Amino acid sequence: MSRAPEVLRPGAPWEKTGNASWTQCGHCANWFPVGGELLARPQVKLHCPTCHTEFLAADAARLIKAG
Ligand SMILES: [Zn+2]
């Protein structure tokens, strides 16, 4: 078993951990899944599907890496 890196509020729009990592957009606060290959390339910007903001993983509001 792996430890959860973050403790989230009840009602967060994701329910289970698995192969996907998750990040929270700093603009609209929506969570969306990101592939591990993106996180391995910190120069690649993530694209929020909700507000279409692009940001680096290092600038994400919060980030949960898959175990
Ligand atoms: Zn957003």
N, CA, C, O and the ligand as a Tripos MOL2 file, in Angstrom:
@<TRIPOS>MOLECULE
protein
  269   267    68     0     0
PROTEIN
NO_CHARGES

@<TRIPOS>ATOM
      1 N           0.8420   -1.2000    0.0000 N.3       1 MET1
      2 CA          0.0000    0.0000    0.0000 C.3       1 MET1
      3 C           0.8800    1.2540    0.0000 C.2       1 MET1
      4 O           1.9080    1.3140    0.6750 O.2       1 MET1
      5 N           0.4580    2.2250   -0.7550 N.am      2 SER2
      6 CA          1.1990    3.4800   -0.7940 C.3       2 SER2
      7 C           0.4210    4.5390   -0.0310 C.2       2 SER2
      8 O          -0.8080    4.5210    0.0250 O.2       2 SER2
      9 N           1.1590    5.4410    0.5410 N.am      3 ARG3
     10 CA          0.5090    6.5190    1.2730 C.3       3 ARG3
     11 C          -0.0720    7.5320    0.3010 C.2       3 ARG3
     12 O           0.4910    7.7710   -0.7670 O.2       3 ARG3
     13 N          -1.1700    8.1120    0.6620 N.am      4 ALA4
     14 CA         -1.7250    9.1940   -0.1480 C.3       4 ALA4
     15 C          -0.8950   10.4510    0.0960 C.2       4 ALA4
     16 O          -0.6680   10.8340    1.2430 O.2       4 ALA4
     17 N          -0.4450   11.0890   -0.9750 N.am      5 PRO5
     18 CA          0.3910   12.2820   -0.7900 C.3       5 PRO5
     19 C          -0.4040   13.5070   -0.3600 C.2       5 PRO5
     20 O           0.1660   14.4690    0.1540 O.2       5 PRO5
     21 N          -1.7020   13.4790   -0.5650 N.am      6 GLU6
     22 CA         -2.5090   14.6320   -0.1980 C.3       6 GLU6
     23 C          -3.7580   14.1610    0.5230 C.2       6 GLU6
     24 O          -4.2300   13.0490    0.2860 O.2       6 GLU6
     25 N          -4.2830   14.9740    1.3790 N.am      7 VAL7
     26 CA         -5.6000   14.7170    1.9730 C.3       7 VAL7
     27 C          -6.5610   15.7040    1.3530 C.2       7 VAL7
     28 O          -6.3550   16.9160    1.4250 O.2       7 VAL7
     29 N          -7.6090   15.1870    0.7470 N.am      8 LEU8
     30 CA         -8.5270   16.0460    0.0120 C.3       8 LEU8
     31 C          -9.8330   16.2010    0.7520 C.2       8 LEU8
     32 O         -10.2230   15.3530    1.5540 O.2       8 LEU8
     33 N         -10.4900   17.2850    0.4710 N.am      9 ARG9
     34 CA        -11.8120   17.5230    1.0370 C.3       9 ARG9
     35 C         -12.8000   16.4980    0.5060 C.2       9 ARG9
     36 O         -12.6610   16.0420   -0.6290 O.2       9 ARG9
     37 N         -13.7810   16.1310    1.2910 N.am     10 PRO10
     38 CA        -14.8530   15.2800    0.7620 C.3      10 PRO10
     39 C         -15.5210   15.9580   -0.4280 C.2      10 PRO10
     40 O         -15.6940   17.1770   -0.4450 O.2      10 PRO10
     41 N         -15.8850   15.1710   -1.4040 N.am     11 GLY11
     42 CA        -16.5490   15.7260   -2.5640 C.3      11 GLY11
     43 C         -15.6130   16.1290   -3.6790 C.2      11 GLY11
     44 O         -16.0540   16.6740   -4.6910 O.2      11 GLY11
     45 N         -14.3200   15.8690   -3.5120 N.am     12 ALA12
     46 CA        -13.4010   16.1240   -4.6160 C.3      12 ALA12
     47 C         -13.8160   15.2800   -5.8200 C.2      12 ALA12
     48 O         -14.2590   14.1430   -5.6580 O.2      12 ALA12
     49 N         -13.6770   15.8280   -7.0170 N.am     13 PRO13
     50 CA        -14.2320   15.1590   -8.2030 C.3      13 PRO13
     51 C         -13.4320   13.9560   -8.6890 C.2      13 PRO13
     52 O         -13.5590   13.5730   -9.8520 O.2      13 PRO13
     53 N         -12.6580   13.3850   -7.8830 N.am     14 TRP14
     54 CA        -12.0310   12.1130   -8.2230 C.3      14 TRP14
     55 C         -12.2970   11.1680   -7.0780 C.2      14 TRP14
     56 O         -12.4630   11.6030   -5.9390 O.2      14 TRP14
     57 N         -12.3390    9.9040   -7.3590 N.am     15 GLU15
     58 CA        -12.7690    8.9610   -6.3490 C.3      15 GLU15
     59 C         -11.7230    7.9360   -5.9820 C.2      15 GLU15
     60 O         -11.6980    7.4460   -4.8530 O.2      15 GLU15
     61 N         -10.8800    7.6160   -6.9010 N.am     16 LYS16
     62 CA         -9.9430    6.5510   -6.5910 C.3      16 LYS16
     63 C          -8.6000    6.8160   -7.2480 C.2      16 LYS16
     64 O          -8.5090    7.4570   -8.2950 O.2      16 LYS16
     65 N          -7.5960    6.3220   -6.6240 N.am     17 THR17
     66 CA         -6.2680    6.4480   -7.1980 C.3      17 THR17
     67 C          -5.9860    5.2280   -8.0630 C.2      17 THR17
     68 O          -6.6850    4.2200   -7.9620 O.2      17 THR17
     69 N          -5.0090    5.3090   -8.8780 N.am     18 GLY18
     70 CA         -4.6910    4.2140   -9.7640 C.3      18 GLY18
     71 C          -3.4680    4.5600  -10.5650 C.2      18 GLY18
     72 O          -2.4570    4.9990  -10.0160 O.2      18 GLY18
     73 N          -3.5560    4.3660  -11.8490 N.am     19 ASN19
     74 CA         -2.4190    4.6510  -12.6950 C.3      19 ASN19
     75 C          -2.2930    6.1320  -13.0220 C.2      19 ASN19
     76 O          -1.2200    6.6110  -13.3900 O.2      19 ASN19
     77 N          -3.4000    6.8470  -12.8830 N.am     20 ALA20
     78 CA         -3.3950    8.2470  -13.2790 C.3      20 ALA20
     79 C          -2.9270    9.1380  -12.1300 C.2      20 ALA20
     80 O          -3.2370    8.9020  -10.9630 O.2      20 ALA20
     81 N          -2.1810   10.1530  -12.4980 N.am     21 SER21
     82 CA         -1.8950   11.2170  -11.5610 C.3      21 SER21
     83 C          -2.9240   12.3240  -11.7920 C.2      21 SER21
     84 O          -3.5250   12.4280  -12.8610 O.2      21 SER21
     85 N          -3.1020   13.1220  -10.7870 N.am     22 TRP22
     86 CA         -4.1140   14.1720  -10.8660 C.3      22 TRP22
     87 C          -3.4990   15.5100  -10.5090 C.2      22 TRP22
     88 O          -2.6000   15.5960   -9.6720 O.2      22 TRP22
     89 N          -3.9910   16.5360  -11.1470 N.am     23 THR23
     90 CA         -3.5260   17.8740  -10.8360 C.3      23 THR23
     91 C          -4.7180   18.8110  -10.7250 C.2      23 THR23
     92 O          -5.7720   18.5780  -11.3180 O.2      23 THR23
     93 N          -4.5330   19.8550   -9.9680 N.am     24 GLN24
     94 CA         -5.6030   20.8350   -9.7970 C.3      24 GLN24
     95 C          -5.1920   22.1290  -10.4710 C.2      24 GLN24
     96 O          -4.1160   22.6710  -10.2200 O.2      24 GLN24
     97 N          -6.0650   22.6050  -11.3230 N.am     25 CYS25
     98 CA         -5.8230   23.8580  -12.0260 C.3      25 CYS25
     99 C          -5.8480   25.0230  -11.0370 C.2      25 CYS25
    100 O          -6.7680   25.1440  -10.2290 O.2      25 CYS25
    101 N          -4.8510   25.8590  -11.1100 N.am     26 GLY26
    102 CA         -4.7990   27.0020  -10.2100 C.3      26 GLY26
    103 C          -5.7600   28.1090  -10.6000 C.2      26 GLY26
    104 O          -5.9930   29.0410   -9.8300 O.2      26 GLY26
    105 N          -6.3210   28.0020  -11.8050 N.am     27 HIS27
    106 CA         -7.2250   29.0510  -12.2900 C.3      27 HIS27
    107 C          -8.6680   28.7530  -11.9240 C.2      27 HIS27
    108 O          -9.3560   29.6100  -11.3690 O.2      27 HIS27
    109 N          -9.1400   27.5340  -12.2310 N.am     28 CYS28
    110 CA        -10.5500   27.1980  -11.9890 C.3      28 CYS28
    111 C         -10.7210   26.1670  -10.8800 C.2      28 CYS28
    112 O         -11.8480   25.8430  -10.5070 O.2      28 CYS28
    113 N          -9.6160   25.6490  -10.3500 N.am     29 ALA29
    114 CA         -9.6260   24.7080   -9.2320 C.3      29 ALA29
    115 C         -10.2180   23.3620   -9.5930 C.2      29 ALA29
    116 O         -10.5410   22.5750   -8.7030 O.2      29 ALA29
    117 N         -10.3660   23.0800  -10.8680 N.am     30 ASN30
    118 CA        -10.8620   21.7790  -11.2800 C.3      30 ASN30
    119 C          -9.7190   20.7670  -11.3040 C.2      30 ASN30
    120 O          -8.5880   21.0780  -11.6770 O.2      30 ASN30
    121 N         -10.0540   19.5540  -10.8960 N.am     31 TRP31
    122 CA         -9.0670   18.4740  -10.9680 C.3      31 TRP31
    123 C          -9.1610   17.7740  -12.3070 C.2      31 TRP31
    124 O         -10.2540   17.5890  -12.8430 O.2      31 TRP31
    125 N          -8.0270   17.3860  -12.8450 N.am     32 PHE32
    126 CA         -8.0500   16.5720  -14.0470 C.3      32 PHE32
    127 C          -6.8410   15.6440  -14.0510 C.2      32 PHE32
    128 O          -5.8090   15.9610  -13.4600 O.2      32 PHE32
    129 N          -6.9670   14.4990  -14.7150 N.am     33 PRO33
    130 CA         -5.8870   13.5200  -14.7160 C.3      33 PRO33
    131 C          -4.7900   13.9030  -15.6910 C.2      33 PRO33
    132 O          -5.0480   14.4580  -16.7590 O.2      33 PRO33
    133 N          -3.5840   13.6010  -15.3100 N.am     34 VAL34
    134 CA         -2.4460   13.8320  -16.1960 C.3      34 VAL34
    135 C          -1.6230   12.5510  -16.2680 C.2      34 VAL34
    136 O          -1.5190   11.8140  -15.2880 O.2      34 VAL34
    137 N          -1.0570   12.3010  -17.4020 N.am     35 GLY35
    138 CA         -0.2430   11.1060  -17.5650 C.3      35 GLY35
    139 C           1.1130   11.2630  -16.8950 C.2      35 GLY35
    140 O           1.6790   12.3540  -16.8280 O.2      35 GLY35
    141 N           1.6050   10.1560  -16.4130 N.am     36 GLY36
    142 CA          2.8990   10.1880  -15.7600 C.3      36 GLY36
    143 C           4.0260   10.6320  -16.6770 C.2      36 GLY36
    144 O           5.0340   11.1760  -16.2260 O.2      36 GLY36
    145 N           3.8390   10.3900  -17.9810 N.am     37 GLU37
    146 CA          4.8940   10.7990  -18.9110 C.3      37 GLU37
    147 C           4.9930   12.3120  -19.0120 C.2      37 GLU37
    148 O           6.0530   12.8570  -19.3210 O.2      37 GLU37
    149 N           3.8610   12.9960  -18.7450 N.am     38 LEU38
    150 CA          3.9000   14.4570  -18.7510 C.3      38 LEU38
    151 C           4.6260   14.9840  -17.5250 C.2      38 LEU38
    152 O           5.3960   15.9420  -17.6040 O.2      38 LEU38
    153 N           4.3720   14.3490  -16.3990 N.am     39 LEU39
    154 CA          5.0170   14.8040  -15.1650 C.3      39 LEU39
    155 C           6.5110   14.5490  -15.2020 C.2      39 LEU39
    156 O           7.2860   15.2100  -14.5120 O.2      39 LEU39
    157 N           6.9090   13.5690  -16.0280 N.am     40 ALA40
    158 CA          8.3300   13.2640  -16.1520 C.3      40 ALA40
    159 C           9.0490   14.2790  -17.0370 C.2      40 ALA40
    160 O          10.2760   14.2830  -17.1310 O.2      40 ALA40
    161 N           8.2560   15.1420  -17.6850 N.am     41 ARG41
    162 CA          8.8290   16.1710  -18.5600 C.3      41 ARG41
    163 C           8.3570   17.5250  -18.0520 C.2      41 ARG41
    164 O           7.3760   18.0600  -18.5680 O.2      41 ARG41
    165 N           9.0270   18.0920  -17.0590 N.am     42 PRO42
    166 CA          8.5190   19.2890  -16.3770 C.3      42 PRO42
    167 C           8.4530   20.5200  -17.2650 C.2      42 PRO42
    168 O           7.8600   21.5260  -16.8750 O.2      42 PRO42
    169 N           9.0430   20.4640  -18.4400 N.am     43 GLN43
    170 CA          8.9630   21.6290  -19.3320 C.3      43 GLN43
    171 C           7.6810   21.6330  -20.1550 C.2      43 GLN43
    172 O           7.3610   22.6210  -20.8150 O.2      43 GLN43
    173 N           6.9440   20.5110  -20.1110 N.am     44 VAL44
    174 CA          5.7040   20.4160  -20.8790 C.3      44 VAL44
    175 C           4.5590   20.9930  -20.0590 C.2      44 VAL44
    176 O           4.3700   20.6320  -18.8970 O.2      44 VAL44
    177 N           3.8040   21.8850  -20.6700 N.am     45 LYS45
    178 CA          2.6820   22.4940  -19.9690 C.3      45 LYS45
    179 C           1.4770   21.5630  -19.9700 C.2      45 LYS45
    180 O           1.2180   20.8430  -20.9340 O.2      45 LYS45
    181 N           0.7560   21.6010  -18.8660 N.am     46 LEU46
    182 CA         -0.4920   20.8600  -18.7360 C.3      46 LEU46
    183 C          -1.6310   21.7470  -19.2360 C.2      46 LEU46
    184 O          -1.5640   22.9730  -19.1460 O.2      46 LEU46
    185 N          -2.6570   21.1220  -19.7530 N.am     47 HIS47
    186 CA         -3.7820   21.8640  -20.3140 C.3      47 HIS47
    187 C          -5.0560   21.5320  -19.5460 C.2      47 HIS47
    188 O          -5.5040   20.3860  -19.5460 O.2      47 HIS47
    189 N          -5.6270   22.5150  -18.9030 N.am     48 CYS48
    190 CA         -6.8620   22.3090  -18.1590 C.3      48 CYS48
    191 C          -8.0280   22.1590  -19.1260 C.2      48 CYS48
    192 O          -8.2550   23.0430  -19.9520 O.2      48 CYS48
    193 N          -8.7810   21.0450  -19.0390 N.am     49 PRO49
    194 CA         -9.8940   20.8410  -19.9660 C.3      49 PRO49
    195 C         -11.1070   21.6970  -19.6360 C.2      49 PRO49
    196 O         -12.0380   21.7870  -20.4360 O.2      49 PRO49
    197 N         -11.1060   22.3130  -18.4880 N.am     50 THR50
    198 CA        -12.2620   23.1030  -18.0700 C.3      50 THR50
    199 C         -12.1350   24.5630  -18.5140 C.2      50 THR50
    200 O         -13.0500   25.1100  -19.1300 O.2      50 THR50
    201 N         -11.0230   25.1780  -18.2060 N.am     51 CYS51
    202 CA        -10.8680   26.6020  -18.5200 C.3      51 CYS51
    203 C          -9.7870   26.8400  -19.5700 C.2      51 CYS51
    204 O          -9.5480   27.9750  -19.9810 O.2      51 CYS51
    205 N          -9.1360   25.7580  -20.0010 N.am     52 HIS52
    206 CA         -8.1460   25.8080  -21.0770 C.3      52 HIS52
    207 C          -6.9110   26.6180  -20.7240 C.2      52 HIS52
    208 O          -6.1900   27.0880  -21.6040 O.2      52 HIS52
    209 N          -6.6770   26.7740  -19.4400 N.am     53 THR53
    210 CA         -5.4350   27.3750  -19.0130 C.3      53 THR53
    211 C          -4.3030   26.3660  -19.1930 C.2      53 THR53
    212 O          -4.4820   25.1710  -18.9590 O.2      53 THR53
    213 N          -3.1670   26.8450  -19.6010 N.am     54 GLU54
    214 CA         -1.9930   25.9920  -19.6780 C.3      54 GLU54
    215 C          -1.0180   26.4220  -18.5930 C.2      54 GLU54
    216 O          -0.7830   27.6110  -18.3780 O.2      54 GLU54
    217 N          -0.4620   25.4350  -17.9190 N.am     55 PHE55
    218 CA          0.4640   25.7480  -16.8370 C.3      55 PHE55
    219 C           1.4210   24.5900  -16.6460 C.2      55 PHE55
    220 O           1.1320   23.4530  -17.0180 O.2      55 PHE55
    221 N           2.5410   24.8940  -16.0720 N.am     56 LEU56
    222 CA          3.5200   23.8570  -15.7720 C.3      56 LEU56
    223 C           3.0910   23.0890  -14.5300 C.2      56 LEU56
    224 O           2.4280   23.6300  -13.6450 O.2      56 LEU56
    225 N           3.4770   21.8230  -14.4810 N.am     57 ALA57
    226 CA          3.1350   21.0130  -13.3130 C.3      57 ALA57
    227 C           3.6420   21.6690  -12.0280 C.2      57 ALA57
    228 O           3.0060   21.5790  -10.9780 O.2      57 ALA57
    229 N           4.7840   22.3220  -12.1270 N.am     58 ALA58
    230 CA          5.3460   22.9720  -10.9470 C.3      58 ALA58
    231 C           4.4820   24.1290  -10.4660 C.2      58 ALA58
    232 O           4.5970   24.5610   -9.3190 O.2      58 ALA58
    233 N           3.6090   24.6330  -11.3510 N.am     59 ASP59
    234 CA          2.7360   25.7460  -11.0020 C.3      59 ASP59
    235 C           1.3250   25.3060  -10.6570 C.2      59 ASP59
    236 O           0.4600   26.1350  -10.3770 O.2      59 ASP59
    237 N           1.0920   23.9920  -10.6790 N.am     60 ALA60
    238 CA         -0.2470   23.4970  -10.3560 C.3      60 ALA60
    239 C          -0.5870   23.8320   -8.9260 C.2      60 ALA60
    240 O           0.2810   23.8940   -8.0550 O.2      60 ALA60
    241 N          -1.8860   24.0500   -8.6970 N.am     61 ALA61
    242 CA         -2.3250   24.3630   -7.3490 C.3      61 ALA61
    243 C          -2.0200   23.1860   -6.4190 C.2      61 ALA61
    244 O          -1.4990   23.3690   -5.3190 O.2      61 ALA61
    245 N          -2.3490   21.9920   -6.8730 N.am     62 ARG62
    246 CA         -2.0570   20.7860   -6.1210 C.3      62 ARG62
    247 C          -1.7980   19.6780   -7.1240 C.2      62 ARG62
    248 O          -2.2320   19.7360   -8.2740 O.2      62 ARG62
    249 N          -1.0840   18.6750   -6.6590 N.am     63 LEU63
    250 CA         -0.7130   17.5940   -7.5550 C.3      63 LEU63
    251 C          -0.6950   16.2960   -6.7630 C.2      63 LEU63
    252 O          -0.1380   16.2250   -5.6680 O.2      63 LEU63
    253 N          -1.3100   15.2810   -7.3340 N.am     64 ILE64
    254 CA         -1.2790   13.9570   -6.7170 C.3      64 ILE64
    255 C          -0.6280   13.0070   -7.7100 C.2      64 ILE64
    256 O          -1.1310   12.8030   -8.8150 O.2      64 ILE64
    257 N           0.4680   12.4450   -7.3140 N.am     65 LYS65
    258 CA          1.1600   11.5230   -8.1970 C.3      65 LYS65
    259 C           0.7080   10.1020   -7.9050 C.2      65 LYS65
    260 O           0.5680    9.6930   -6.7530 O.2      65 LYS65
    261 N           0.4850    9.3710   -8.9770 N.am     66 ALA66
    262 CA          0.0900    7.9760   -8.8380 C.3      66 ALA66
    263 C           1.1980    7.2080   -8.1110 C.2      66 ALA66
    264 O           2.3870    7.4840   -8.2690 O.2      66 ALA66
    265 N           0.7650    6.2470   -7.3190 N.am     67 GLY67
    266 CA          1.7380    5.5060   -6.5420 C.3      67 GLY67
    267 C           2.5170    4.5070   -7.3760 C.2      67 GLY67
    268 O           3.3800    3.8040   -6.8510 O.2      67 GLY67
    269 ZN         -8.7440   25.3700  -15.2130 Zn       68 ZN68
@<TRIPOS>BOND
     1     1     2 1
     2     2     3 1
     3     3     4 2
     4     3     5 am
     5     5     6 1
     6     6     7 1
     7     7     8 2
     8     7     9 am
     9     9    10 1
    10    10    11 1
    11    11    12 2
    12    11    13 am
    13    13    14 1
    14    14    15 1
    15    15    16 2
    16    15    17 am
    17    17    18 1
    18    18    19 1
    19    19    20 2
    20    19    21 am
    21    21    22 1
    22    22    23 1
    23    23    24 2
    24    23    25 am
    25    25    26 1
    26    26    27 1
    27    27    28 2
    28    27    29 am
    29    29    30 1
    30    30    31 1
    31    31    32 2
    32    31    33 am
    33    33    34 1
    34    34    35 1
    35    35    36 2
    36    35    37 am
    37    37    38 1
    38    38    39 1
    39    39    40 2
    40    39    41 am
    41    41    42 1
    42    42    43 1
    43    43    44 2
    44    43    45 am
    45    45    46 1
    46    46    47 1
    47    47    48 2
    48    47    49 am
    49    49    50 1
    50    50    51 1
    51    51    52 2
    52    51    53 am
    53    53    54 1
    54    54    55 1
    55    55    56 2
    56    55    57 am
    57    57    58 1
    58    58    59 1
    59    59    60 2
    60    59    61 am
    61    61    62 1
    62    62    63 1
    63    63    64 2
    64    63    65 am
    65    65    66 1
    66    66    67 1
    67    67    68 2
    68    67    69 am
    69    69    70 1
    70    70    71 1
    71    71    72 2
    72    71    73 am
    73    73    74 1
    74    74    75 1
    75    75    76 2
    76    75    77 am
    77    77    78 1
    78    78    79 1
    79    79    80 2
    80    79    81 am
    81    81    82 1
    82    82    83 1
    83    83    84 2
    84    83    85 am
    85    85    86 1
    86    86    87 1
    87    87    88 2
    88    87    89 am
    89    89    90 1
    90    90    91 1
    91    91    92 2
    92    91    93 am
    93    93    94 1
    94    94    95 1
    95    95    96 2
    96    95    97 am
    97    97    98 1
    98    98    99 1
    99    99   100 2
   100    99   101 am
   101   101   102 1
   102   102   103 1
   103   103   104 2
   104   103   105 am
   105   105   106 1
   106   106   107 1
   107   107   108 2
   108   107   109 am
   109   109   110 1
   110   110   111 1
   111   111   112 2
   112   111   113 am
   113   113   114 1
   114   114   115 1
   115   115   116 2
   116   115   117 am
   117   117   118 1
   118   118   119 1
   119   119   120 2
   120   119   121 am
   121   121   122 1
   122   122   123 1
   123   123   124 2
   124   123   125 am
   125   125   126 1
   126   126   127 1
   127   127   128 2
   128   127   129 am
   129   129   130 1
   130   130   131 1
   131   131   132 2
   132   131   133 am
   133   133   134 1
   134   134   135 1
   135   135   136 2
   136   135   137 am
   137   137   138 1
   138   138   139 1
   139   139   140 2
   140   139   141 am
   141   141   142 1
   142   142   143 1
   143   143   144 2
   144   143   145 am
   145   145   146 1
   146   146   147 1
   147   147   148 2
   148   147   149 am
   149   149   150 1
   150   150   151 1
   151   151   152 2
   152   151   153 am
   153   153   154 1
   154   154   155 1
   155   155   156 2
   156   155   157 am
   157   157   158 1
   158   158   159 1
   159   159   160 2
   160   159   161 am
   161   161   162 1
   162   162   163 1
   163   163   164 2
   164   163   165 am
   165   165   166 1
   166   166   167 1
   167   167   168 2
   168   167   169 am
   169   169   170 1
   170   170   171 1
   171   171   172 2
   172   171   173 am
   173   173   174 1
   174   174   175 1
   175   175   176 2
   176   175   177 am
   177   177   178 1
   178   178   179 1
   179   179   180 2
   180   179   181 am
   181   181   182 1
   182   182   183 1
   183   183   184 2
   184   183   185 am
   185   185   186 1
   186   186   187 1
   187   187   188 2
   188   187   189 am
   189   189   190 1
   190   190   191 1
   191   191   192 2
   192   191   193 am
   193   193   194 1
   194   194   195 1
   195   195   196 2
   196   195   197 am
   197   197   198 1
   198   198   199 1
   199   199   200 2
   200   199   201 am
   201   201   202 1
   202   202   203 1
   203   203   204 2
   204   203   205 am
   205   205   206 1
   206   206   207 1
   207   207   208 2
   208   207   209 am
   209   209   210 1
   210   210   211 1
   211   211   212 2
   212   211   213 am
   213   213   214 1
   214   214   215 1
   215   215   216 2
   216   215   217 am
   217   217   218 1
   218   218   219 1
   219   219   220 2
   220   219   221 am
   221   221   222 1
   222   222   223 1
   223   223   224 2
   224   223   225 am
   225   225   226 1
   226   226   227 1
   227   227   228 2
   228   227   229 am
   229   229   230 1
   230   230   231 1
   231   231   232 2
   232   231   233 am
   233   233   234 1
   234   234   235 1
   235   235   236 2
   236   235   237 am
   237   237   238 1
   238   238   239 1
   239   239   240 2
   240   239   241 am
   241   241   242 1
   242   242   243 1
   243   243   244 2
   244   243   245 am
   245   245   246 1
   246   246   247 1
   247   247   248 2
   248   247   249 am
   249   249   250 1
   250   250   251 1
   251   251   252 2
   252   251   253 am
   253   253   254 1
   254   254   255 1
   255   255   256 2
   256   255   257 am
   257   257   258 1
   258   258   259 1
   259   259   260 2
   260   259   261 am
   261   261   262 1
   262   262   263 1
   263   263   264 2
   264   263   265 am
   265   265   266 1
   266   266   267 1
   267   267   268 2
@<TRIPOS>SUBSTRUCTURE
     1 MET1         2 RESIDUE 1 A MET
     2 SER2         6 RESIDUE 1 A SER
     3 ARG3        10 RESIDUE 1 A ARG
     4 ALA4        14 RESIDUE 1 A ALA
     5 PRO5        18 RESIDUE 1 A PRO
     6 GLU6        22 RESIDUE 1 A GLU
     7 VAL7        26 RESIDUE 1 A VAL
     8 LEU8        30 RESIDUE 1 A LEU
     9 ARG9        34 RESIDUE 1 A ARG
    10 PRO10       38 RESIDUE 1 A PRO
    11 GLY11       42 RESIDUE 1 A GLY
    12 ALA12       46 RESIDUE 1 A ALA
    13 PRO13       50 RESIDUE 1 A PRO
    14 TRP14       54 RESIDUE 1 A TRP
    15 GLU15       58 RESIDUE 1 A GLU
    16 LYS16       62 RESIDUE 1 A LYS
    17 THR17       66 RESIDUE 1 A THR
    18 GLY18       70 RESIDUE 1 A GLY
    19 ASN19       74 RESIDUE 1 A ASN
    20 ALA20       78 RESIDUE 1 A ALA
    21 SER21       82 RESIDUE 1 A SER
    22 TRP22       86 RESIDUE 1 A TRP
    23 THR23       90 RESIDUE 1 A THR
    24 GLN24       94 RESIDUE 1 A GLN
    25 CYS25       98 RESIDUE 1 A CYS
    26 GLY26      102 RESIDUE 1 A GLY
    27 HIS27      106 RESIDUE 1 A HIS
    28 CYS28      110 RESIDUE 1 A CYS
    29 ALA29      114 RESIDUE 1 A ALA
    30 ASN30      118 RESIDUE 1 A ASN
    31 TRP31      122 RESIDUE 1 A TRP
    32 PHE32      126 RESIDUE 1 A PHE
    33 PRO33      130 RESIDUE 1 A PRO
    34 VAL34      134 RESIDUE 1 A VAL
    35 GLY35      138 RESIDUE 1 A GLY
    36 GLY36      142 RESIDUE 1 A GLY
    37 GLU37      146 RESIDUE 1 A GLU
    38 LEU38      150 RESIDUE 1 A LEU
    39 LEU39      154 RESIDUE 1 A LEU
    40 ALA40      158 RESIDUE 1 A ALA
    41 ARG41      162 RESIDUE 1 A ARG
    42 PRO42      166 RESIDUE 1 A PRO
    43 GLN43      170 RESIDUE 1 A GLN
    44 VAL44      174 RESIDUE 1 A VAL
    45 LYS45      178 RESIDUE 1 A LYS
    46 LEU46      182 RESIDUE 1 A LEU
    47 HIS47      186 RESIDUE 1 A HIS
    48 CYS48      190 RESIDUE 1 A CYS
    49 PRO49      194 RESIDUE 1 A PRO
    50 THR50      198 RESIDUE 1 A THR
    51 CYS51      202 RESIDUE 1 A CYS
    52 HIS52      206 RESIDUE 1 A HIS
    53 THR53      210 RESIDUE 1 A THR
    54 GLU54      214 RESIDUE 1 A GLU
    55 PHE55      218 RESIDUE 1 A PHE
    56 LEU56      222 RESIDUE 1 A LEU
    57 ALA57      226 RESIDUE 1 A ALA
    58 ALA58      230 RESIDUE 1 A ALA
    59 ASP59      234 RESIDUE 1 A ASP
    60 ALA60      238 RESIDUE 1 A ALA
    61 ALA61      242 RESIDUE 1 A ALA
    62 ARG62      246 RESIDUE 1 A ARG
    63 LEU63      250 RESIDUE 1 A LEU
    64 ILE64      254 RESIDUE 1 A ILE
    65 LYS65      258 RESIDUE 1 A LYS
    66 ALA66      262 RESIDUE 1 A ALA
    67 GLY67      266 RESIDUE 1 A GLY
    68 ZN68       269 GROUP 0 **** ****
